[in-house]
Amino acid sequence: MVFRCLASRFIFRAIDPVFFPQGTPGNAFRGAFGHIFRRIACVPTCQGVKGCDIRDRCAYARIFEPACLDGPSGLADAPRPFVIRAGGLNGRQYEPGDLFSIDVHLFDLHEPVLKYFVLAFSQFAETGLGPGRGRVSLNAVCELNADRTPGRSLFDLTKSGAVGKSLPLELELEPPAQPVSAIRVCFRTPTELRSSGAAAPVENFVALFSRIRDRVSTLRALYGDGPLDIDFRGMAERARAVRTVRSQVQMESVRRRSSRTAQEHPLSGITGEVDYEGDLTEFVPFLEAAYWTGVGKHTVWGNGALESSRP
């Protein structure tokens, strides 16, 4: 029982000065990708995905505006099959010639999603990026290994410019052989959980696990190897026995401004660390998979990024 995803690092070079205000890099990349991708993939007469006659065959619709579904609690809409991790750019400015990178995790194993990202990101040299629309060039793309280190080259502008085939990471979801009775979860980017339509604290382990389980299962069912064959209800009941023994978290308030509607939207959430104790063995693989998928709201532009470790 595995969860597979494609993980890549995109390396850019600044052509103009580029500035990324705090909390905005992921949204800047996500918005720019969607705008360019729609222009590339959609016919000129398209009035929008909702009224599109060829929605089921449109790459843009499948990847950027997937159809609604009757999913588990907290996943009433089909999740997009990617997340952008650009938190390392928060508040940073890059001068011409400087290199910087972001990570992109892809969950659709059936569409050539990586090629769409390379094609769209390559156009930043013309369209620009960030509030000042500074131009950047896409120099290279490499795979990420399971230990999150850079791996095999997939694209290099200085060489052929062809996009290589990415091999998916296989994340084992079976419990480890040795029992685990304590775990620490670090919420790296703002994380907002919802349970039964209401906000849920990250200290509530059953809420955290249930949202991770539902996200991993839904991504796998929609874009990967099919639904998970697990005891959803039984796992949730056993998760209720896990205790929170330490919590050191804070609310981080961030807002984004839509370039399309000019409206502002909150991207706030909890960051910090929480320690849990109990019989955690069967939950550990899902917590490790959540590093790649994220959990909660606004995962597409990098919210809900967490890491787990055994104290």
Legacy VTK file of the C-alpha trace (Angstrom):
# vtk DataFile Version 3.0
C-alpha trace
ASCII
DATASET POLYDATA
POINTS 311 float
0.000 0.000 0.000
1.798 3.110 -1.253
1.143 6.730 -2.143
3.036 7.937 -5.194
3.889 11.512 -6.162
6.276 13.367 -8.458
8.493 15.866 -6.639
10.641 18.407 -8.482
12.761 21.479 -7.788
12.533 24.409 -10.234
15.602 26.662 -10.368
15.235 30.237 -11.643
17.603 33.083 -12.417
16.507 36.686 -11.872
16.639 38.881 -14.987
15.247 41.940 -13.191
15.094 42.660 -9.443
12.381 40.414 -7.968
10.776 40.823 -4.535
8.462 38.379 -2.750
6.540 39.944 0.166
5.996 37.796 3.245
3.358 35.113 2.709
2.926 35.714 -1.025
5.466 33.627 -3.029
3.354 30.461 -3.344
0.312 32.440 -4.400
2.379 34.432 -6.912
3.637 31.253 -8.607
0.235 29.562 -8.459
-1.555 32.590 -9.973
1.014 33.103 -12.706
0.951 29.404 -13.577
-2.850 29.352 -13.833
-2.991 32.464 -16.016
-0.349 31.226 -18.469
-1.572 27.618 -18.430
-5.108 28.665 -19.363
-3.790 30.766 -22.224
-1.744 27.804 -23.463
-4.301 25.024 -23.023
-7.716 26.605 -23.666
-9.294 27.540 -26.968
-9.597 31.313 -27.540
-13.398 31.183 -27.330
-13.473 29.483 -23.903
-15.741 31.396 -21.521
-14.709 29.449 -18.447
-14.356 25.917 -17.177
-17.853 25.617 -15.695
-19.538 26.016 -19.085
-16.898 24.219 -21.130
-18.191 21.473 -23.444
-14.825 19.665 -23.448
-14.055 19.995 -19.746
-13.481 16.261 -19.342
-10.730 16.420 -21.994
-9.174 19.764 -21.059
-5.780 19.628 -19.340
-6.314 23.043 -17.725
-9.679 22.029 -16.254
-8.339 18.749 -14.879
-5.224 20.256 -13.325
-6.150 23.798 -12.303
-9.947 23.740 -11.863
-10.923 20.108 -11.210
-14.618 19.300 -10.955
-16.445 19.065 -7.658
-16.961 15.703 -6.042
-18.805 14.129 -3.149
-15.736 13.611 -1.032
-15.149 13.103 2.677
-15.612 15.875 5.204
-13.366 18.824 4.452
-12.852 17.797 0.818
-16.139 18.777 -0.841
-14.175 20.047 -3.863
-11.714 17.981 -5.823
-8.200 19.028 -4.751
-5.826 20.299 -7.396
-3.188 17.669 -8.202
-0.203 19.797 -7.183
1.279 21.899 -4.411
3.840 24.682 -4.723
6.389 25.098 -1.946
7.934 28.555 -2.117
8.112 29.482 1.573
11.881 29.932 1.368
11.308 33.051 -0.758
9.258 34.871 1.897
10.385 38.479 2.223
13.363 37.910 -0.072
14.639 40.111 -2.886
16.780 38.812 -5.724
18.998 40.914 -7.951
19.718 40.210 -11.642
21.768 37.046 -11.924
20.717 35.622 -8.546
19.464 32.035 -8.445
16.486 30.861 -6.370
14.254 27.795 -6.355
10.850 26.428 -5.438
9.587 22.861 -5.067
6.517 21.475 -6.835
4.839 18.223 -5.784
2.604 16.602 -8.407
0.001 13.923 -7.741
-1.496 13.284 -11.187
0.289 10.211 -12.510
-1.707 10.132 -15.757
-1.224 13.643 -17.232
2.186 15.063 -18.282
1.799 17.728 -15.588
5.517 18.460 -15.269
5.716 19.555 -18.905
2.871 22.029 -18.367
4.730 23.588 -15.440
7.967 23.831 -17.421
6.143 25.401 -20.361
4.311 27.926 -18.178
7.247 28.810 -15.929
9.465 29.315 -18.991
7.279 32.279 -19.931
8.154 34.198 -16.757
11.025 35.658 -18.766
8.356 37.642 -20.631
5.476 38.038 -18.171
7.446 38.659 -14.996
6.594 37.591 -11.463
5.721 39.168 -8.128
4.321 42.642 -7.394
6.949 44.374 -9.550
6.594 41.859 -12.403
10.313 41.206 -12.370
11.371 38.881 -15.164
12.981 35.545 -14.299
14.244 32.681 -16.428
13.679 28.998 -15.707
17.165 27.497 -15.785
16.718 23.905 -14.647
14.442 21.321 -13.046
15.585 18.322 -11.020
13.863 15.501 -9.199
13.663 15.439 -5.428
14.674 12.262 -3.662
12.697 10.768 -0.789
15.149 12.455 1.627
14.246 15.806 -0.066
17.693 16.271 -1.623
18.096 17.206 -5.334
18.324 14.210 -7.644
18.316 13.507 -11.375
18.141 16.444 -13.822
14.840 16.673 -15.716
15.304 19.935 -17.625
18.276 22.193 -18.346
17.899 25.329 -20.429
21.644 25.381 -21.183
21.497 21.906 -22.730
18.772 20.318 -24.874
15.836 22.041 -23.198
13.879 18.776 -23.359
11.830 17.697 -20.355
12.847 14.284 -19.024
10.475 11.720 -17.587
10.102 12.012 -13.838
9.922 8.871 -11.723
7.452 8.953 -8.828
8.402 8.662 -5.206
6.752 5.669 -3.559
5.713 6.497 -0.008
4.941 3.399 2.037
1.659 3.599 3.963
2.042 0.329 5.853
2.891 0.713 9.576
6.611 0.437 10.459
7.833 -2.770 12.042
8.841 -1.073 15.302
6.078 0.486 17.431
6.000 4.279 17.772
4.658 5.821 20.983
5.678 9.488 20.572
5.952 11.881 17.660
6.573 15.589 17.127
4.852 17.455 14.307
6.285 20.768 13.142
3.843 22.951 11.210
6.219 24.818 8.901
3.664 27.015 7.145
0.258 28.340 8.302
-2.067 25.386 8.838
-5.849 25.665 9.162
-7.856 22.523 9.848
-11.602 22.136 9.456
-13.708 19.368 10.943
-17.474 19.098 10.346
-17.452 22.620 8.952
-15.782 24.206 11.978
-12.187 25.144 12.783
-10.245 22.385 14.565
-7.088 22.929 16.650
-3.942 21.147 15.511
-3.666 19.703 19.025
-6.730 17.583 18.178
-4.877 14.574 16.772
-7.954 12.808 15.396
-8.843 15.953 13.392
-5.272 16.273 12.105
-5.011 12.611 11.148
-8.482 12.515 9.572
-7.716 15.477 7.310
-4.380 13.928 6.298
-5.982 10.522 5.674
-8.787 12.057 3.597
-6.385 14.158 1.516
-3.989 11.297 0.798
-6.873 8.956 -0.032
-8.646 11.448 -2.301
-5.500 12.393 -4.229
-4.702 8.713 -4.720
-8.251 7.896 -5.827
-8.520 10.789 -8.293
-5.030 10.942 -9.764
-3.063 7.881 -8.743
-3.475 4.191 -8.039
-7.071 4.248 -6.822
-8.836 4.366 -3.435
-7.081 3.221 -0.299
-8.271 -0.066 1.168
-8.143 0.924 4.840
-10.458 0.963 7.836
-11.308 4.687 7.808
-13.645 4.593 10.791
-11.512 2.259 12.875
-8.378 4.353 12.351
-10.249 7.495 13.385
-11.478 5.796 16.554
-7.966 4.664 17.447
-6.627 8.158 16.737
-8.880 9.501 19.506
-6.664 7.748 22.047
-3.592 9.786 21.040
-2.794 12.531 23.557
-1.241 15.950 23.101
1.561 16.380 25.655
3.155 19.623 24.457
2.035 22.443 22.212
4.098 25.440 21.192
2.161 27.072 18.370
1.182 30.559 17.295
-1.251 32.084 14.848
0.344 33.529 11.739
-1.814 36.029 9.890
-1.229 36.373 6.158
-3.450 37.783 3.416
-3.281 37.449 -0.348
-4.610 39.806 -2.979
-6.205 38.352 -6.102
-4.845 39.956 -9.269
-8.041 38.883 -11.051
-10.656 40.265 -8.628
-8.485 42.654 -6.549
-10.055 41.105 -3.436
-8.048 40.120 -0.381
-8.304 36.635 1.134
-6.903 35.361 4.457
-4.194 32.687 4.383
-3.779 32.542 8.144
-3.051 29.459 10.202
-1.046 27.860 12.969
2.732 27.387 12.893
4.906 25.746 15.536
5.317 22.329 17.155
3.046 19.797 18.835
4.090 16.578 20.586
1.711 13.610 20.623
1.871 10.358 22.600
0.011 7.078 22.293
-0.054 4.150 19.915
1.028 6.092 16.828
2.491 3.257 14.764
-0.208 3.043 12.067
-0.425 6.843 11.747
3.286 7.507 11.153
3.284 6.748 7.368
0.388 9.166 6.813
2.147 11.912 8.763
5.248 11.346 6.625
3.192 11.427 3.408
1.663 14.724 4.575
5.058 16.388 4.140
4.505 16.008 0.399
0.736 16.615 0.227
0.224 19.260 2.894
-2.970 19.340 4.953
-5.810 21.763 5.580
-6.730 24.850 3.589
-4.699 26.497 0.821
-2.226 23.648 0.368
-1.811 24.523 -3.333
0.349 27.541 -2.570
2.211 25.937 0.302
0.063 26.209 3.423
-0.235 23.176 5.665
3.365 22.043 5.155
4.384 19.844 8.089
7.243 17.612 9.125
7.150 14.803 11.670
9.962 13.393 13.784
10.343 11.024 16.708
11.595 12.871 19.821
LINES 1 312
311 0 1 2 3 4 5 6 7 8 9 10 11 12 13 14 15 16 17 18 19 20 21 22 23 24 25 26 27 28 29 30 31 32 33 34 35 36 37 38 39 40 41 42 43 44 45 46 47 48 49 50 51 52 53 54 55 56 57 58 59 60 61 62 63 64 65 66 67 68 69 70 71 72 73 74 75 76 77 78 79 80 81 82 83 84 85 86 87 88 89 90 91 92 93 94 95 96 97 98 99 100 101 102 103 104 105 106 107 108 109 110 111 112 113 114 115 116 117 118 119 120 121 122 123 124 125 126 127 128 129 130 131 132 133 134 135 136 137 138 139 140 141 142 143 144 145 146 147 148 149 150 151 152 153 154 155 156 157 158 159 160 161 162 163 164 165 166 167 168 169 170 171 172 173 174 175 176 177 178 179 180 181 182 183 184 185 186 187 188 189 190 191 192 193 194 195 196 197 198 199 200 201 202 203 204 205 206 207 208 209 210 211 212 213 214 215 216 217 218 219 220 221 222 223 224 225 226 227 228 229 230 231 232 233 234 235 236 237 238 239 240 241 242 243 244 245 246 247 248 249 250 251 252 253 254 255 256 257 258 259 260 261 262 263 264 265 266 267 268 269 270 271 272 273 274 275 276 277 278 279 280 281 282 283 284 285 286 287 288 289 290 291 292 293 294 295 296 297 298 299 300 301 302 303 304 305 306 307 308 309 310
